[in-house]
Amino acid sequence: MRHSTAPEGTAPPAPPDLNLLRTFLAVYRSGSFTAAAQLLGLSQPTVTTQIRALERQTRRELFERLPRGAAPTAVADELAARIAGPLDALAAATGQDAPARARPEPVHLAGPAELLSTRALPALAPLVTGGVRLRVTTGLTDPLLDELRAGRHDLVIATSRPRGRTLTATPLTDEEFVLVAAPVWAERLRPRLAAEGPGALQDVPLISYAEDLPIVRRYWRHVYGRRLTARAAVSVPDLRAVLALVTAGAGFSVLPRYLCAARLASGDLRLLDEPADAPINTGFLVQRPGTSDNPHVALVRDHLLAAGRTW
């Protein structure tokens, strides 16, 4: 297998040894040098040596070594996609067991439907193609954290830091909240809002995530320094539905910027206000203390934390 044309005057790299490719695939699928060693019946130093040999042959870094596990690079994703099928077919044709096919249990991931759908799950797509299996649950933070304590999940994306010491929380990403409406409302409301303050929105339908208006109330306290007295015209427990209603001209709402950034860029939505200090909420990646026996848990965790820095 050749990854690139060798520079003029140099010999092209030799095709990698099949044993090296099998070891590579075991590390790729298990997410860990240690787990791959167990699958292959090798020592961990042997696995490490073989991966380094393959990296020298391909002249590319294949894995980022992490405190817990190994994260595949884009080159590794491409290599795995090219060799997995042929190696598995070869193992089947020769009647050999393919230890690299053995995979850890699925990773149970939970969190808000909106953040999972638009950010977390797309970020995990390369792991899924590499053999990581996911079981995803959506819901509100407090019930999901209770279920995490009970052992029903491996990782939870939480919209607030959990209380107590029974769980470990790592900051994942910050989400900025923005006050938005469709252009038909924004053209009328922006001048009034600037002149009159939030009272200008009193008679405009409010679209909310929940009946108690948690996101909107927080925006009002942070930006306007006053208590929100409005009631929701529509309450729907999915911010994507709130976005759809507001975009269709049903009224106004407060939404995370990441969720409506594309609509704002296209002009389908407009900002009603642009405060110098917009409210920000920090999301956390939460798990039970200790190291999971499943190496894919650490792999998913590390990928999410790396991806969260770019959201």
N, C-alpha and C positions, 0 to 999 in steps of 0.2 A: 504493500500500500504506500503510495507516495502522496504527501500532503502539498508539495509545492515543487516547482522546478528549481533545481539547484542553481546557485549563482555560477556564472561562466567561470570555468577554470577549476571548479570543485566537483568532487564526485557526489552524485545524489545519494541521500540516505538509503541504507539497505532496508528492505521490507522488515517490519518488526516480527520477532519470533512469536509463534502462536501462543506459547506459554505466557509471554508478556501481555498479550492482548487479553487472554483469559483472566489474568490477574487484574488488569486494568478494568475489565468489565465487572469483576467482583467488587472492586473498590467503588466503582461508579454506582452500581446498583445498591450496595449496602450503605454507602455514605460514610464509610469508616475503614481505615487500614486494619484496625483490630478486628472488626466484623468480617472483613474480607479474608483475613488470615484464618479465622475460625471456619469459614465456609470452604476454604480451599485445603485445609489441613496443613497450613504452613505457619511458620513463625512470623510475627509482625516485622522483625528486621528483614526477613526475606521478601515480604511483600513490598516494604519500603525500597529495598534495593532494586527490585524488578520495576517498580514504577519510575524510579530515577533513571534506570537504563532505558526505559521506553521514552522518557522525556528527552534523553540525550539523542536517541535515534530519530525522534520526530522533530527535535529542535524546538519544542514548544512546551510550555508549562501546562500540565494537565489538571492539577489539583492545587487549590489553595489550602494549605495546612491550617486548621483551626484548632482552638483549645480542645474542642470535642468534635471530632469528625474531620472530614475533608470535603470541601466544596468544589465541584467540577467547574473548570473554566469553559468559556465558549468553545474552545478547541476540543475539549473533552466531550462536550455535548455533540459536536459534529462527528467526532470519531466514534462515539457510542452508537449514534444513529446509523453509521455505515457498517459497523462490524457485528452488532448484536444479532441480527438475523442470520448471517452466514455462520457465526460461531454456534448459535443455538441449533441450526440445521445440521451442522457437522456433528455436534454431540448426539443429536437424535439419530443420524444416519449410522454412526459407529456404535450405537447402543450404549454409549457412556452417559452416566449421570452428569449433569451440568451443575456443579455446586454453585457457580456464579448466579444461577437462576433463583436460588433460594433467597427470599427477601424477608426483611422484618415485617412485623404486623403493620397495618395501616396507622397513620398518624391521625389522631382525632383532634381536629382544629375547630374552634368555635369563636364567634364574634358577631359584630353588627353586620347585617346582610349587605348594606351599602358598601362598607369598607372592604369586606371580603370580596364582593363581586367586582368592584372597580379597581382595587389595588392589590390586595393580598393574593388572591388566587391567580391572577395573571402573572404575578411575580414568581409564583411557584411552578408555572408551566414547564420550565426546563427540568425540574426535579421529577415531575410526573412522567415526562417522556423518558427519563432515565430510570424509571422503575419505582419511584416513591408513590405509595398509595395514600390517599387522603379520605377521611370521612368528616364531612363538614356539617356543623350545626350553627344555625343563626338564632339570634335572640338578644335579649337585654342583658346588660353587664351583670347585675346582681344575681339573677338566677343562674347564669352561666358560671359565675365564680363559685356558687354553691355546688354546682355539679362538678366543677373541677376539683374542689375539695373532696368530693365523694368518689373521685377517680373515674368519672365518665368522660373526661377530656384529657388530652395531653397538654394542649396550649390553648389559651384564650386571649383574644384581642379585646381589651377592656377599655371603656371610655373614661374610667377613673381608676386611681390607684386603690387596690384592695386594702382594707384595714387588717391590722393584726400581722402576725408573723408566720401564719400557716401557708402563705403563698409568696413566691418570688416574682417581683414585677420589675421589668426593664422598660424605660421609655422607648416607644416605637416611633411615633410621629406626632407632629403638631398639626392640628386642623384649625384654620381661621374661619370664623363665621361672618357671613355677609348678608345684608338686607337687600332683597331682590324682588323685582316684579317684571312683568312683560312690558314691552315698549309702550303699549296703549295706556298702561297705568303710570309708568315712569315719567312720561312727558308731562303729565299733570301733577304728579306728586312730588317730584324732586324740588321744584321751586317752592311749593307750599311747605315741604318738610324743612327746607333751609330757613324759611321765614317764621314758621309757627312751631317747629319742633315736632315731636312724635304725635302730638294731638292731631296733626293733619291726616293721620292714618286711621282715625277713630271709626270712620264709616266705610272703610275699605275691607272687604272680606279677608280674613286671616286664615291661611292654610297652615296646619300644624302637624307635627309628628305625633303628638299625644295631647290628650284633653287638658292636662295641666301645663302645657306650653313650656316645657323645660328649656328648650334652646332659645325660644323667643324671649322668655323672661330673663334669661341670663344676658342676652344682648341688651335688653332695655336697662337692666341694672348697670351694666358695664359702660355702655355708651351714653345713655341719657340720665343715669343716676336716679332713676325713679321706678316705681312699681308699675308693672303692666296690669291694666284693668280690663283689657279686651278679652273676648271669648272667641274660640275658633269657629269659623264658618264650616270648615272641614277638618276632621282629625283622622289621619291615616298612618298606621305604624310602619311606614316605609318611606324613607326620605326620597327615594326615586319616584314614588307616586306624588309626593309633595312637589318635587321638581317638575313633573309632567303637568300637574294642575296649574302651577304658577306660570309655566311657559305658555300654557294654553289661554292665559288671561283671567284665571279664576280669582286672583287676588295677589297678596304679597306673602312673603315668608322670610325666615332666616335659615340659611343652608350653609353647610361646609363648602368652602370655596372649591375644594378639589372636585366635588360632585357636580358643580355647575360651571366649572371653568370653560368648558367647550361651548356651552350656551351663551356665556358672557362674551366669549371671543367672537362668536358668530353674530351677535346682536339680538339673538332670540330672547335674551334676558338682559336687564339693565340693573346696575347698582342704584339703589335709592339714596344711599348715604355712603360716604367714604371717610370714616373717622380716622384720625391719626393713630389711635390706639384701638384696633379692632380686637374683639374678644378671641382668645385662642384656647383650645382645649388639647391637652396632651393625652394621647392614647398609649396604652401599655401592653406589652406582651407578657402574659402571666403564666406561670407553671408552678407545680408543687416543688418544694426544695429537693435537692439531690439530683443525681444523674439517672435518666431513664435507661432501662435495659434495651430500649429500641434505639439504635443509632440514628434512625431517620428523624426522630424527634429533634435531636440536636441539629441535624442538617436543615430541617424546615425552620427551626428557630433562628439559626444563623443567617439563612437566606432572607427571612422576613426582616430581621434587624438591619441587614445591609441594604435591602430595598427601601425600608422605611426612611433612610437618610435622604432619599431622592424624591420622596412623595411631597 
